[in-house]
Amino acid sequence: MSFHSPILGGRRLTPPGLAQSRLYREVLQALGRNCHMVQLGDSGRATLILRRAGPLGVLALMPGGPRWRQNASITERREALYDLPRLLRRQGIGALITNCATPLEEKILRTEGHLPLITGGYEAQLDLTATEAQRRARIKGKWRNRLVRAEAAGVRVTRARFSARRHGWLLQAEAAQRRARGYRGLPLTFTATAAQIAPDQAQLFIAHAGGERLGAMLFLVHEGAASYHIGHLTSAGRARAAHNLILWQAATWLAGQGVARIDLGPIETERGAGLARFKLGCGAAPVLRGASCLYTRATAPLGRVVAGLSRIAARAPAARNDPSCR
């Protein structure tokens, strides 16, 4: 079993985020959503989720932004995104919301009249392309100490393809956590459907000690990348640092299958400082995402004005600090 990125125009695509992946699109289609994959010239492709939106007509959501061909130049990306309005008109789409994967995508779209709705935040990404020794050296001290403690305590981690029938306890635990902590995620029907249509891509790692289940982490694998999806940890598992060992062993196994990185989700330092420390402590890097932007033909002129004012405002501090202006 190995997981690799597909090819576009003779060149590989960059490993996608979950929302950019074929798995995501196929699961939503199986759940009855209207999803399409569109080509962005020879530079990339994107998933569009379509729905009726009253006077706007058809509203399209591009989750995760475009997925680019590896080494696609900035010019090629700009040209592909510049062509978006024509693509929307041809498909009868009145409005588009794009979740920009990078600040560069946001900058290009804003230049073309897309209005930012929600600012981007940081996400944690764990690089798996380094050797095991290099990855272990990147782990922060306290995180490494917990990992060593779990290894010395005889915690055992097993792997299985996730099944909603056999592992329903994890779905129940996740539902309970959401109610208790007040957070939302993809519906659990998404999880069950993903495991049903692509069983090899739903990998569950479970920690045990002395016959007791301590915790679990479920990863969805998508064309050269993987995403931490849901997990559970008992009080005994927390005391034995079970999640540290699960993540380490899952990363080692996924790296051996050709997976390039694990997306660990958003870094929220205000509401989830402990979880943020866990994600960054394992050696993951914080990666800044772009904003979510809206495009309609009616609002595009306003968007271009806003983008121009933003550029002027950004240049003003630089001008004030220029010695030649003093």
C-alpha positions as CSV (number, residue, x, y, z in Angstrom):
1,M,0.0,0.0,0.0
2,S,1.4,3.4,-0.9
3,F,-0.1,6.9,-1.5
4,H,1.1,9.2,-4.2
5,S,0.0,12.4,-5.8
6,P,-1.7,12.2,-9.3
7,I,-0.3,13.8,-12.5
8,L,-1.6,16.8,-14.5
9,G,-0.2,17.6,-17.9
10,G,2.7,15.2,-17.4
11,R,3.7,16.8,-14.0
12,R,2.7,15.8,-10.5
13,L,0.3,17.9,-8.5
14,T,1.2,19.2,-5.1
15,P,-0.1,16.9,-2.3
16,P,-3.6,18.3,-1.5
17,G,-5.3,19.4,1.7
18,L,-8.3,17.2,2.5
19,A,-10.7,19.8,1.1
20,Q,-8.8,19.9,-2.2
21,S,-8.7,16.1,-2.6
22,R,-10.6,13.6,-4.7
23,L,-11.6,11.8,-1.5
24,Y,-13.3,14.9,-0.2
25,R,-15.2,15.4,-3.5
26,E,-16.3,11.8,-3.8
27,V,-17.5,11.7,-0.2
28,L,-19.6,14.8,-0.6
29,Q,-21.0,13.4,-3.9
30,A,-21.9,10.2,-2.1
31,L,-23.7,12.3,0.5
32,G,-25.7,14.0,-2.2
33,R,-23.8,17.3,-2.6
34,N,-23.4,18.8,-6.1
35,C,-19.6,18.8,-6.5
36,H,-17.5,19.3,-9.7
37,M,-13.8,19.3,-10.4
38,V,-12.7,22.1,-12.8
39,Q,-9.4,22.5,-14.6
40,L,-7.5,25.8,-14.2
41,G,-5.7,25.6,-17.5
42,D,-2.6,23.5,-17.4
43,S,-1.6,24.8,-14.0
44,G,-4.0,23.1,-11.6
45,R,-7.5,22.1,-10.7
46,A,-10.1,22.8,-8.1
47,T,-13.2,21.4,-6.5
48,L,-16.4,23.4,-6.6
49,I,-19.4,22.7,-4.4
50,L,-22.6,24.2,-5.9
51,R,-25.9,25.2,-4.4
52,R,-28.7,27.6,-5.1
53,A,-28.5,30.9,-3.2
54,G,-31.6,32.9,-3.9
55,P,-31.0,36.1,-6.0
56,L,-27.3,35.2,-6.4
57,G,-28.3,32.1,-8.4
58,V,-25.8,29.3,-8.1
59,L,-23.2,29.8,-5.4
60,A,-20.0,27.9,-5.7
61,L,-17.6,27.2,-2.8
62,M,-14.0,26.3,-3.6
63,P,-12.8,24.6,-0.4
64,G,-9.1,24.7,0.3
65,G,-8.5,26.8,-2.8
66,P,-6.9,25.6,-6.1
67,R,-4.6,22.6,-6.2
68,W,-1.6,23.5,-8.3
69,R,0.8,21.6,-10.4
70,Q,4.2,21.2,-8.7
71,N,6.5,24.1,-9.7
72,A,3.7,26.1,-11.3
73,S,5.0,29.6,-11.5
74,I,3.4,32.7,-9.9
75,T,2.6,34.0,-13.4
76,E,0.9,30.7,-14.3
77,R,-1.2,30.8,-11.2
78,R,-2.1,34.4,-11.7
79,E,-3.2,33.7,-15.2
80,A,-5.3,30.7,-14.1
81,L,-7.0,32.7,-11.4
82,Y,-7.5,35.7,-13.7
83,D,-9.5,33.4,-15.9
84,L,-11.9,32.4,-13.1
85,P,-14.7,34.9,-13.8
86,R,-15.0,33.6,-17.4
87,L,-15.1,30.0,-16.1
88,L,-17.9,30.9,-13.6
89,R,-20.0,32.6,-16.3
90,R,-19.6,29.6,-18.6
91,Q,-21.0,27.4,-15.9
92,G,-23.8,29.7,-14.8
93,I,-22.3,30.5,-11.4
94,G,-23.3,33.8,-9.9
95,A,-21.0,33.9,-6.9
96,L,-17.9,32.2,-5.7
97,I,-16.4,31.8,-2.2
98,T,-12.7,30.7,-2.3
99,N,-10.9,29.4,0.8
100,C,-7.4,30.6,-0.2
101,A,-4.7,28.1,0.8
102,T,-2.0,30.7,0.8
103,P,-1.6,34.5,1.2
104,L,-0.3,34.6,-2.4
105,E,-3.6,33.2,-3.7
106,E,-5.5,35.8,-1.6
107,K,-3.4,38.6,-3.0
108,I,-4.0,37.6,-6.6
109,L,-7.7,37.1,-6.1
110,R,-8.1,40.5,-4.3
111,T,-6.4,42.2,-7.2
112,E,-9.1,40.7,-9.5
113,G,-11.9,42.0,-7.3
114,H,-12.5,39.2,-4.8
115,L,-13.6,40.6,-1.4
116,P,-12.1,39.1,1.8
117,L,-14.7,37.8,4.2
118,I,-12.8,35.9,6.9
119,T,-9.1,36.4,7.5
120,G,-6.8,33.4,7.2
121,G,-5.2,31.7,10.2
122,Y,-2.3,29.3,10.9
123,E,-2.4,25.6,10.5
124,A,0.1,23.0,11.7
125,Q,1.8,20.8,9.0
126,L,4.1,18.0,9.9
127,D,6.7,17.3,7.2
128,L,7.3,13.5,6.7
129,T,9.9,13.8,3.9
130,A,12.9,13.9,6.3
131,T,14.4,10.7,7.8
132,E,13.1,9.3,11.0
133,A,16.2,10.5,12.9
134,Q,15.7,14.1,11.5
135,R,12.0,14.1,12.4
136,R,12.7,12.9,15.9
137,A,15.4,15.7,16.3
138,R,12.7,18.3,15.4
139,I,10.5,17.3,18.4
140,K,10.4,19.8,21.2
141,G,11.9,18.8,24.6
142,K,8.7,18.3,26.7
143,W,7.0,16.6,23.8
144,R,9.9,14.2,23.4
145,N,10.0,13.5,27.1
146,R,6.3,12.4,27.0
147,L,7.0,10.3,24.0
148,V,9.9,8.5,25.8
149,R,7.6,8.0,28.8
150,A,4.9,6.4,26.7
151,E,7.5,4.1,25.1
152,A,8.9,3.1,28.4
153,A,5.5,2.5,30.0
154,G,4.7,-0.3,27.6
155,V,2.0,1.5,25.6
156,R,1.3,-0.5,22.4
157,V,-0.1,1.1,19.2
158,T,-2.0,-1.0,16.7
159,R,-3.3,0.1,13.2
160,A,-6.5,-0.8,11.4
161,R,-8.6,0.4,8.6
162,F,-11.4,2.4,10.2
163,S,-14.9,0.9,10.1
164,A,-17.9,2.8,11.4
165,R,-19.4,-0.6,12.5
166,R,-16.3,-1.9,14.3
167,H,-15.1,1.4,15.6
168,G,-18.4,3.1,16.4
169,W,-17.1,3.9,19.9
170,L,-14.8,6.5,18.4
171,L,-17.6,8.2,16.6
172,Q,-19.6,8.2,19.8
173,A,-16.7,9.7,21.8
174,E,-16.2,12.4,19.1
175,A,-19.9,13.3,19.2
176,A,-19.7,13.6,23.0
177,Q,-16.5,15.7,22.8
178,R,-18.2,18.1,20.4
179,R,-21.2,18.6,22.7
180,A,-19.0,19.1,25.8
181,R,-16.4,21.4,24.3
182,G,-18.7,23.3,21.9
183,Y,-16.8,22.8,18.7
184,R,-17.9,21.7,15.2
185,G,-16.3,19.6,12.5
186,L,-17.2,17.7,9.4
187,P,-20.3,15.6,10.0
188,L,-19.6,12.1,11.3
189,T,-21.5,10.8,8.3
190,F,-18.5,12.1,6.3
191,T,-16.2,10.0,8.4
192,A,-18.3,6.8,8.0
193,T,-18.7,7.4,4.2
194,A,-15.0,8.1,3.6
195,A,-14.2,4.8,5.3
196,Q,-16.8,3.0,3.2
197,I,-15.8,4.3,-0.2
198,A,-12.0,4.4,0.4
199,P,-11.2,2.0,3.2
200,D,-7.4,2.1,2.7
201,Q,-7.5,5.9,3.1
202,A,-9.0,5.9,6.6
203,Q,-6.3,4.7,8.9
204,L,-7.0,4.3,12.6
205,F,-4.2,4.0,15.3
206,I,-5.2,2.8,18.7
207,A,-3.1,2.8,21.9
208,H,-3.5,0.0,24.5
209,A,-1.8,-0.9,27.8
210,G,-2.7,-3.9,29.9
211,G,-5.8,-4.7,27.9
212,E,-7.1,-1.1,28.3
213,R,-7.8,1.2,25.4
214,L,-6.1,4.5,26.1
215,G,-6.8,6.5,23.0
216,A,-7.0,6.7,19.2
217,M,-6.3,8.9,16.3
218,L,-7.9,8.6,12.8
219,F,-6.1,9.9,9.8
220,L,-7.6,10.4,6.3
221,V,-5.0,9.9,3.5
222,H,-5.4,11.8,0.3
223,E,-3.0,11.6,-2.6
224,G,0.3,12.1,-1.0
225,A,-0.8,13.9,2.2
226,A,-2.8,12.9,5.3
227,S,-5.1,14.8,7.7
228,Y,-5.6,14.2,11.4
229,H,-9.4,13.8,11.4
230,I,-10.8,12.8,14.8
231,G,-9.4,11.3,18.0
232,H,-10.1,10.3,21.6
233,L,-8.0,10.1,24.8
234,T,-8.9,8.7,28.1
235,S,-7.7,10.1,31.4
236,A,-5.4,7.0,31.7
237,G,-4.2,7.7,28.2
238,R,-3.4,11.3,29.0
239,A,-1.4,10.2,32.1
240,R,0.7,7.9,29.9
241,A,1.1,10.4,27.0
242,A,-0.7,7.9,24.6
243,H,-1.4,10.6,22.0
244,N,2.3,11.4,21.7
245,L,3.1,7.8,20.9
246,I,0.1,7.4,18.6
247,L,1.1,10.5,16.5
248,W,4.8,9.5,16.4
249,Q,4.0,5.9,15.2
250,A,1.3,7.0,12.8
251,A,3.8,9.5,11.2
252,T,6.4,6.8,10.9
253,W,4.0,4.4,9.2
254,L,2.6,7.1,6.9
255,A,6.1,8.3,5.9
256,G,6.9,4.7,5.0
257,Q,3.8,4.7,2.7
258,G,5.0,7.7,0.7
259,V,2.9,10.3,2.5
260,A,4.7,13.7,2.4
261,R,3.0,15.5,5.3
262,I,0.3,15.4,7.9
263,D,-2.1,18.3,8.2
264,L,-2.8,18.6,12.0
265,G,-5.5,21.4,11.7
266,P,-5.7,25.0,12.8
267,I,-3.6,26.5,15.5
268,E,-5.8,28.3,18.0
269,T,-3.7,29.8,20.7
270,E,-6.6,31.5,22.5
271,R,-9.2,28.8,22.8
272,G,-6.9,25.8,22.5
273,A,-3.5,26.7,23.7
274,G,-2.8,23.1,25.0
275,L,-3.7,21.6,21.7
276,A,-1.6,24.2,19.8
277,R,1.4,23.2,21.9
278,F,0.8,19.6,21.2
279,K,0.7,20.2,17.4
280,L,3.8,22.4,17.3
281,G,5.7,20.3,19.9
282,C,5.8,17.3,17.6
283,G,7.9,19.2,15.1
284,A,5.0,20.6,12.9
285,A,5.4,24.0,11.3
286,P,2.8,26.8,11.5
287,V,1.7,27.6,7.9
288,L,-0.3,30.8,7.2
289,R,-3.4,30.4,5.1
290,G,-5.1,33.1,3.0
291,A,-8.5,34.6,3.6
292,S,-11.9,33.3,2.4
293,C,-12.9,35.6,-0.4
294,L,-16.2,36.4,-2.3
295,Y,-16.5,37.1,-6.0
296,T,-19.6,38.3,-7.8
297,R,-19.7,40.5,-11.0
298,A,-21.6,43.1,-9.0
299,T,-19.1,43.4,-6.1
300,A,-15.9,43.0,-8.2
301,P,-15.5,46.8,-8.8
302,L,-15.8,47.4,-5.1
303,G,-13.3,44.6,-4.5
304,R,-10.7,46.2,-6.8
305,V,-11.1,49.5,-5.0
306,V,-10.6,47.9,-1.6
307,A,-7.5,46.0,-3.0
308,G,-6.1,49.3,-4.3
309,L,-6.7,51.1,-1.0
310,S,-5.0,48.2,0.8
311,R,-1.9,48.5,-1.4
312,I,-1.7,52.2,-0.7
313,A,-2.1,51.7,3.1
314,A,0.6,49.0,3.0
315,R,3.1,51.3,1.2
316,A,2.5,54.2,3.6
317,P,4.5,52.9,6.6
318,A,7.4,52.0,4.2
319,A,7.4,55.5,2.9
320,R,7.4,57.0,6.3
321,N,10.4,54.9,7.3
322,D,12.3,55.7,4.2
323,P,15.4,57.9,5.2
324,S,15.0,59.9,1.9
325,C,11.6,61.2,3.1
326,R,13.0,62.7,6.3
